Amino acid sequence: MVTPFEKRILEERQRMSESSDSLRRRVEELAPGAKSKEVLLKTLQYESSGHLDFALFPCPPVIDHGEGATLYDVDGKEYIDLHAGFTVNVLGYAQEEINQAIKDQLDKVIQFAELPMEPRAELARLLVEHTAGDFEKKVMWAVTGGEAVEIAMKLARWYTGKPLIITHWGDYHGRTAGAMGLTSKAFMMAYSYPVPPMDSGIVKIPFPYCYRCPFGKEYPSCDLFCADQFEKMFESKETWLNNPKARVVNVAAMLIEPFQSSAGYILAPLPYLKRMKEIAEKYDFVFISDEVQNGMGRTGKLWAIEHAGVAADLITAAKSLANGLPLSVVIGRKEILDSWGPGAHSSTFTAYPAACAGGVKLFEVFDRDHILESAAEKGAYFLDGLLDLQKRHRSVGHVNGLGLYLSIELVKDRRTKEPAAEASAWAARRLLEEGVICIYSGYFYNRLCFAPPLVIEKEAIDRALRILDRVLGEMEERFQTQFS
Ligand SMILES: Cc1ncc(COP(=O)(O)O)c(C=O)c1O
């Protein structure tokens, strides 16, 4: 007998899985050319449908090569890249100096058993010396962002001897078994059935998504009401966080994205982040900034948390460290990183030598070409363009931007803020057809996010804004009965 609960789960599974036939139909209808179609059909024939590609795009582009911030697919179609592979390709494509450094290392030795090598030690030095914070620092290497997050969790619990990790609803920290407990995405929960993420030491609090404040307040007149509510959780014995009478705080760490990336490039107010750090200091737990997506210069500073004028105890970084090769790291307080012993964590491809060699060169280019300053300046220019679009398009309810980390939120009505999800999906698809690759996301599937390689030219930003202007106009026309 199937219970009503099981029936609902089965329906949900049915809704989430999509047959190869249906994916093939998408390819037949939408592939931009014969070569793209051939590769996509081969992919569908031989690869699991569980990959991300067809979740991100109705018909994913088949990239052949790139140059700077421009991509070309296998049919020769040109795209302005406002995605950068979720910020991986920070200095763009075919960056000769970085590619040469990687090739040179490959010719020397590709990999050997996680053992120390010169480029890795040098990149550790560069990361430590470039990271703000008036205290001694070290790094611990890994391969993926999710793994860096898991190291940070393990390390914070090891160092403090405490169980709880606080994070935000809406944060994304990866999909490995440990990191998945921190990540909030309802559809991912369904992939855990019948065993939910097993870490019972994770506590989630609302993220300060001020455009849709979870407490119904307005920023800044709210006076950071959300932060006060959080601190109240430490005042009584009725939460897990603290037992004031016994003077036992159970929290090992707060591990957050300073700005929520996968949830739609949403900026937290900087005073909120500062306040979180103060609370961490007051109750003596580790403050961890997960900068896998918004670190490495994306926001115009090396690390996003620097904007709040505070230094995190630990930072997790990955994606952009080596301009495209897999590499991740935890950077932070020496006393935390030195609190455990040899072999505490291991992963075969840790600190992949070619990736480290690329990372060393990347820092050289960052310093020489003033990449941070230029990202801040181009980001301000892009933001002005988006604010201008907001004046002319009633559908643009909200604009966020810091450096080259930008987004717009599309709504049916600016007063009610009703999400324009269907129209947003249509706009994302039209942008791709028009040769603009961006990130489509949002709590309500209604945010378009822009994260170009930091080397994008202003001329390409102008072109992208013109296309966005046209597509928003078409969208408002097509869905006019939905907009007021
Ligand atoms: C903030 C953040 N943390 C962690 C991760 C996980 O990184 P990876 O996919 O390399 O495991 C991501 C990936 O998007 C991320 O954006």
The ligand as a Gaussian input file, in Angstrom:
#p B3LYP/6-31G(d) Opt

LIG

0 1
 C       29.760000      29.482000      -1.822000
 C       30.041000      28.094000      -2.313000
 N       30.553000      27.191000      -1.462000
 C       30.855000      25.934000      -1.850000
 C       30.607000      25.532000      -3.149000
 C       30.926000      24.123000      -3.580000
 O       32.004000      24.113000      -4.454000
 P       32.280000      22.829000      -5.395000
 O       31.181000      22.790000      -6.395000
 O       33.625000      23.084000      -5.995000
 O       32.275000      21.640000      -4.478000
 C       30.067000      26.443000      -4.068000
 C       29.780000      26.035000      -5.459000
 O       29.081000      26.672000      -6.196000
 C       29.777000      27.759000      -3.638000
 O       29.251000      28.659000      -4.472000

